[in-house]
Amino acid sequence: MEAGGTLLNGKFKFKIGKDGSVDKNKVICTYCQCELSYHRSSSSLKYHLMAKHTADVDSPPPPHNQTQTRLDSFRQRPMDPATKMKLTVAIAKWVATACRPTSVVEDEGLQNIIRIASNDWTYETPSRGTITHRVETLFQTEKSQLQLALGQTDTIALTGDYWTSLGNDNYLGVTAHYFTPQWELQSHALTVMKTEDRHFAENVAEHFMSVVREWGIEKKVVSLTTDSARNMVAAARELPFEHLPCIAHSVHRAVTVSLHNSPFDSALAKCRKLVGHFKHSPANALELERQQVALNQRKEELTQEVATRWNSTLEMIKRVNRNVEPLRAALALHSTKVAMPTATELEKTKKLEAVLEHCRYVTDLLGGEKFVSCSVVMPALCHLSRVMEITEDDPAYLIKFKQTFSADMEGRKDKLNIAWLRVATALDPRFKDLKCLSRPDRVVVWDFIRDLLRQQETERPAALDDQSMPEPEKKKPALMFAQDSSSDEEEDTVDQCIERYKAEPMIGIEDSPQEWWSTHKASHNEMASLASKYLATPATSVPCERLFSLSGHVVQKKRASLLPENVNRLVCLSNWLKDKK
């Protein structure tokens, strides 16, 4: 023992009791404040130094009067109630946004992470019941805010479709699309509602009307975009909205019809079998990856064609064409009945790829939610018709594909609500020259818009009468004079309104039409009302498809028995919170 009650050159010191007495059987390490037993032998103390403080053995120990920070001092900081409340709300938002089960709060790992981050080792995560209650409260709050936003707009467009969950339950998904007063295009889920009736037309129509009534937007909904299923089309005829069939579904269906019993059958069948050979065997997939590296190509998996997935045929043949050499090298390493497509068949797939690439471009272009898509349909269809024009260099098999595709799309045009799409195109300052239409059709479109403006003028006084707004007595003579005059002035006003809009310079193809209308709505007020009605309509039902993808993250195998109201809360709340983020 050294002087001053220390051991090993001051690296240990005897423990001092609460009464100030020295305990000769306990020592404290001056480096880590660890307490060790001491029985007149320093062997265990030296072992502790070599095991825990190898780098510090040769350095002098810290001064005895230096205050050592202990981990225990951090553990004595309980979280204040306000912070706990914020944390509970944050966990509820995380559960809703990330589609987590409420049972995640019972995970000890989550609790330990929060304890470490907050330095509060007494913290207990909220119970499942608390989180469920918070999610319900959050849902009602967000729904009230969305109802307020819907009340500030004049027109709303809907998309809708049905989805079957893992529990074999049918759900109707509906989304709303509208412009804010600042001309920002918004897209929100309205419901994921469980349905038990058969999907007959009258039942489908009633389902949509029940959603509209629940949100109190009966007089605001102007259009409904769905797929072209017969029950949807029949239900749309019973609804007081304009119906727009999904353009992406129409293009995909035209591609499917054109490839059925086509000269591409043999090449596509070999591609499917080839992809299956490498997709269903990890060893074969690893060998393909090695060959890609050996040939200095990017490592990528092959993609299998799925009948219901848009553009999957294109993606399959693109990846096969990019990996012809690695595929040949991998197949040559072992005997197999799988054969590579011949050179002639590969040439066919390249020709097909070039054509299908335009179809993919159109579906991607029309599938957005945050930008205007309805006005792009007519220019996009015009682009496809030009792509499908037969040239002298086209081989016979490609000519047949183009002819079948063009005939199928032409047969679907009568069901696409062309009148609505043409007006939307004219109200988009990017395409208002209507070059995608013939000259006679352009005249018809502007005449139709003229009639819409006249109708809008006649409806406005009726709306004012409903509000019972008093008119000063001195105004009556002026109004009578205006009524006695002929309707020529009204005609001139409507014509001038259209001509002023047509005289405005067009904007670039990459520019935003809603930004243009936000800066020009004051000078084109009548036309702006029409534009907000027509341009907010989605060209596809993709928003509903995305909603069902989100629903699939909520209704999983382990959560297939969720109550329908909980499914609706979690899916809608996740959609709303992600939009805010």
N, C-alpha and C positions, 0 to 999 in steps of 0.2 A: 504494500500500500504506500502511496506517495503522500507527501504533505498536502494539506488542504482537502483531503478526502477524495482524491482522484486516483485513477488507475491508468496504466499504459500511456504515460506522457500526457495525461489530461484528456484522453479520448473517451473515458468513462468517468462518471462520478456517482457517488452513493446517493440513493434515493432519500429525500428529505420528507418526513411525514408532515401531516397537517399541524401537529403540535410542535414542529421544529426539531424533532428528534431525528437522528441519522439511523437508517436501516442498513446494517452492514451485510445483509443477505440479498439486497437488491441494488442493481446499478442501472444507470441511464446512459445510453449512447449519446454523446454530444453532437453527433451528426444527424441522426434520424429520430432522436428522443425515444428510441425503443427501450423497453424495460426488460432486463435480463436477470436471471438468478446468478448469485456469486457465492462460491463456497471455497474461497482461498485458493482457487486455481484460475488462471487467466486463459486456459486453453480454449474454452468456449467463447471467450471474448475476442481472442485473436481470430477464431474461425468466423465470427460474425463480421469482423472488419474485412477479412479477405473475401467473404462471400458477398457482402453488401456495399462495401466502400473501398474497393480495390484502388480506384483512382484517387481517393482521399487519404490513403494510409500515410503517404510521405508528406502531406500538407499539414500544417498545424491545425488543431481543432478550433472551432469557433469560440470566441470569448464566452466565459461562463455567464456574464451578465447580459448577453445578447438574447433578446426575446425570440423564441422559436415559434413559427406559425404552425399550428397543429390542424390536421384535417377535421378534428372534432369541432374546432371553432367555426368552420363553415357549415356544419350540420345543425347549428342552432339558430337558423334564420328561417322561421316559418313564413310561408307565403301569406301576404295580406289577402283579405276576402275579395277585394276588387280585382286583384290579379287572378285569383282562382276563378272568378266569374268569367273574366276574359278568356282564360284558358279553356274553360268548359265550352264557351261559345265557339272558340277556335276549333276544338275537337269535333263539335257537332258539324261545323262547316266542312271540316276535312272529311268526316264520315260521309256527308252528302255529296260533296264534290268529287271525291275519289272513289265513290261507290264501295265504301268499306262496310262490312257488317258491324252493327252496334256492339257485338261481342268483342270487338277489338279492344274496348276499354278494360276488359278483364285480363288482358295480356300483361304479365308481370314485366316483360321487356319494355313495353311502352311506359309503364309506371316508373321503372328505373331510369329510363332516358330523361323523363321529365324531372325526376329527382336530382339527377346529376346536373342538368342544365340550370335548374332553379336553386341549387344548393339547399333544398328543403327536403330532408330525408324523412319527414313526417307526412309528406304529401300523399294523398290517396286519390286515384283517378275516379271520376264520377261514375255512378252506376249506369247500367244499361237503360234503366227507366228514366234517369235524368237526361241522358243523351237523346232518347226517343222523344221525350217531352220538348227538349230544345230544338230538335229537328222539326217537330210539328209547329212550334212557335215560329221558327225561321221560315217555314213554308208559308204560313199565313201572312207573315210580314212581306215576303217577296211577292206573294200573289197580290196583295193589296197595292203594292207599288206598280206591278204590271197592269192591274186594272186601271190605275190612275193614268198610266202612259197610254193605254188603249183608248181611254176617254178623251185624250187630247188630239187624237187623229180622226180624220173624217172617213177614211176608207181603209179596209183591212182585207188582205188576201190570205187564203188558207191553203194548206196542203194536208192530205190525209191518206192513210193506208192502214191495213190490218196486219197484225203480227201474231205468230203463235209461239208461246214461251216453251221452255223445257218441261214445264208441268202440263203441257198440252192445253193451256188456257189461251183464249183469243183476246187480243187487246187492240183497241183503236187508238192510233196516234194521230194527233192533230197539231200543226204548227201555224203560227200567225206571222204575217209579214206586213210591214207598214213603214211609212216615212214619219219621222218626228217633225215638229214644226221647223226644225233646223235642217231638214232634208237629209237626215241620217237614216239609212236603211236598217231596220231592226228585224230580227228573226228570233222568235221565242216559242218554246213548247207550250201548248195549252193543256194538254191532257194525254195520259196513257191510260185509257179507260177499258176495264174488262167488260167484255160483252158475252152474253150467253145465247142470244137469239141467232137463228140461222141468218146468213148474210144475203137475204133477199133484198131486192131494191128498196122496198118500203121500209124495211128495218134499218138498212144502211142510211137512208135519208133521215130517219128519226134519230139515229145515233149522232149524226152531224148536227142536227138542229138542237139536240139536248146540250151539246157542248156550247153551241152559240148562245143558247138561252142562259146557261150557267154563267157565262162571262158577260152577259148583257150587251152583246154586240150585234143583235139581229139586224139593225138598220145600218150597220157599218160594213158588213161583209159584202164584197162585190164579186169575188171569184173563188173557185176551188180547183186546185190542181191535184189530180190523182193519176193512177195508171189507167190503162185502157181495158181493164176487166169489164165484162159485160154487166155485172151487177153494179159496178161503180158508174158506168155510163148511164145505166137505167136510173140509178138513184139520183144522179145529177139532173136528170130531166124533171124530177119532182122537187128539186130545191130551187129557191129564188135567187140563185147565184149563177154567174157565168161559169161554165165548166171548161177547163183546159186539160187535155190529156198530156201526160208526161212525154216530152220530146225524146228524152234519153231512152225510154222504153221503146218508143217507135223506131228509133235508129237501131237499137240492139236487135229488135225483132226483125227488121229488114235484113240485117246482116245474117241472122240465123236462117231465115228463109232462103237467102241467096246462096248459102253454103250447103244447104240440104240437097243431096243428090247432085252435087256439082262436080266438075272435073278436079276439084281440090280434095275430094274424099280420100283418095289413096295416100296422098302426101300428109294430110292431117292425121289419118289413122296411124301412120308410121311415127309421126311426131308424138302422138299421145302414148303409144307403146314405149317409145324411147324415153320419154319423160318418166313414165311409171317405173321403168327399169331402174332408174337412178334415184327416184324419189322414195321408193319402197324398200330400198336396201342401204343401210348405213355404210356398208363396205364399198358398194358401188359409188355412192356419193363421195366417199373419201378418196377413192381412186380418181374420180373426175376432178376433184379439187387439186390433187397432186399434178394431174396433167395440165390443168390451167396454169399452175405455178411454173411448171417446166416450160411451157410455151409462152411465158411472160404475159399471160392474160389475167384480167381481174377475176378474182374468185367470186362466183355467184351461183346460186342454186337455179335449177330449172323450175319452170312454173307450169303446173298442170291446168288444162282447160276445164272450166266449170260452166255448165250450160246457163246457169242463172247469174253469173258474174259478168258484168259488162267488161268488154275489151280483154277478156282472159284468153281468147283465141289469138289475138294479136300479141299478147305478152309471151305466150307459149312459143310461137314461131320466131319471134324476135330473139329469144334466148337460145333457141336451137340454132338459128343462123349465125349468132355471134360465137357459138362454141362448137362449130363443125369439127375442127381439128382436134380439140381435146376429147370430144365424144368418140371420134374414130379411134384415137389412141387408146382410150379406156376400154372400148369394146374389143380391141385387138389383143388385149392382155389375157383374155379367157374366152373359152368357147361359149357362145350364147345364140339363141334363136332370134334375138332382137337384131333387126337390120337397120342400117342408116338409110335415110331417104336417098334416092338416086340423085345424080346431078340435075336431071330434068325436073325432078320433084322439088329439089331445093330452089331451083330457078322459079318454079311456080310459087313457092312460099314467099320468096322475095318480092315478086310482083303483087301478091296478095297483101303482104306487109305494107307496101307503099300506099295501097288504097285504104286499108283499114286504119292507117295512121291518121287519116283525115277524119274518120268516124270517131276515133278516140279524142281528137282535138275538139270536135264539136261537143261531145258529151262532157268533157272537162270544162269547156267554156260555158256551158249552160247549167252546170251543176252547182254553182256558187250560191251562197246565202247573203253575203255581205256586199254584193255588187249587183247591178241591174242585169237581168238575164232575159226577160220576156222580149225586149226589143231586139235582141240579137238573133232570135229564132229565124226570121225571114232571111237576113243576110247569111246565116249559117246554112240554111237549106239551099239557098242559091249557090253557095260555095260547094256544097256536096253535089248538086246537080252538074256543076261545071267539071268537078273531078270525075264524075261518072260518065262524062261524054266520051264516046268512042273515038279513038284516033287510029291512024293508019298503022301505027307500030304495035297496036294491041294484038296479042295472040287470041285465038278463038276462045280458049277457056276464060280469059279475062273479059272478053266481050260478053260472054254469057252471064258472068257474074254482074257486070255493070248493068246489063239490060234487066236482069231480075231485080236488082236492088232499086233501080230507078222506077220500075213498074210498081214495086211494092210500096215505095215511099209516095208515089203519085196516088195510089189507091187510099193511102192513109191521110192525105191532105184534107179531104172533105170532113174528117173527124177532128181536125186540129184546131178548130175555132179560128180560122184564118182571119176573119174580120177583126177580132180582138188583137191578134198578133200584128196585123198591118197598122192598126192605130198606134200600138205601142212603138212600132218602128218609126212612125212619123213623128212621134213625140220625143224621140231620142235625138238630141242635137248632133249626134255622130252620124245618124243614118237618115236624117229628114229629107235628103234628096231622093230617097226611095229608088235608088238605082237597082235594087234587087227585084223591082217590079217592072212590069211593062208600062208604057205611057198611059194606056187606057185605065189600067188598074190604079195608077197614081191619082188620076182624076177622081176615080170612085172613092179612094181613101180620103182625100181632102173634102169631098162632098159629104162623106159620112161624118167627118170631124165637124164640119159646119153644122150639120144637124144636131150633133151632140152639144155644141155650144149654144144653139138656140134652145134646146131642151133644158140646158143648165140655166139659161136666163129665165125661162118660164117657171122653173122649180124654185128659184130663189125668192120671188115675191110670196109664193105660197108658204115658204119656211118663215118669212117675216110675219105673215099673218098669223101663223100658229103661235108665235111669240107674243102677239097682241101688243106690239109696240105702238104707243100713241104718236100721232103725227100732228104737228102744230097746224092751226087753222089756216095760217097764211100760205101754207104750202099747197093747199088743195087746188087753187086755180092753175098752178104750174103743172100739177099732175094731170088735171083734166085736159090741159093743152097738149100734154105729151100723149095722152091716150087718143086725142082726136087726130093727131098726126098719123100719117101712114106708117107702115112697118118698114119703109125704106131706110129710116135712120138705124133701126135695129139691124137690118141686113148689112148696112155699111159698117156698123160697129163690129159685127161678126167677121165680115170680110177683111176689115182693117186689122183685126186681131190676128187672123191667120197670116195675112201678108206681112205684118210686122215680124211675126215669128219666122216666117220663111226667109225674110231679108237678113236675119241674123247670120253671121258667118258660122260655118260648121266647125266643130271641135275635132281634135285628133282621135284616132281610133283607140288610143290608150288613155284618153282623158275620161274623167268621171262625169256622167250626165247629171247625177244628183248634185254635184258641186256647181255645175252650170245653172241648174234650176234654182239653187239656193241664192245665187247672186243675181238672177234675172226674174225671179218670181214677182217682184214689184212692177216691172214693166210688162209682164205677160201673166197677169193674175188669173185670167180665165183659162188660158192654156195650162198654167201651172196646176190648177185643180184637176184637169184631166190627166196630166202627167203623173201626179201623185197616185191616181187611181189605177192607171194602166201599167206604170213602170214598176210598181211594188209587187206585181204578180210574178211568182217564180215560174220558170219555164219547165221545171222538172219537179218530181216528188222526192228528189234527193234529200231535202231536209228531214222528211219522215224516215227515210232509210237510215240516216245518221242517228235519228232518235232511237230507232230499234237497235242499232249497234250499241248505243249507250244502255238500253234496256237489257241487252245481253250480259253486260257487266254487272248489273244489279241482280237479275234473276239467274243465278248460277245453279249448279247441281246441288250445292249445299244450302242454297236459299230458294229452292224451287217452290216452297210452300209459303212464301211471303203473301201477306194479305194484299188484295188488289189496291186498297187505299194506300198502303205503304209503298207499293211499287210506283204508284202515281206520284206520291210525295218525293220519293228518292230520285226518280228519273227527271221529273220536272225541276226539282230544286238543283240537281246537278247541272242541268242545262242552263238555268238562270244564273247560277253562281259562276259558271265558266264564262258565260257571256260578259258578266261584269268584270271578271278578271282580265 
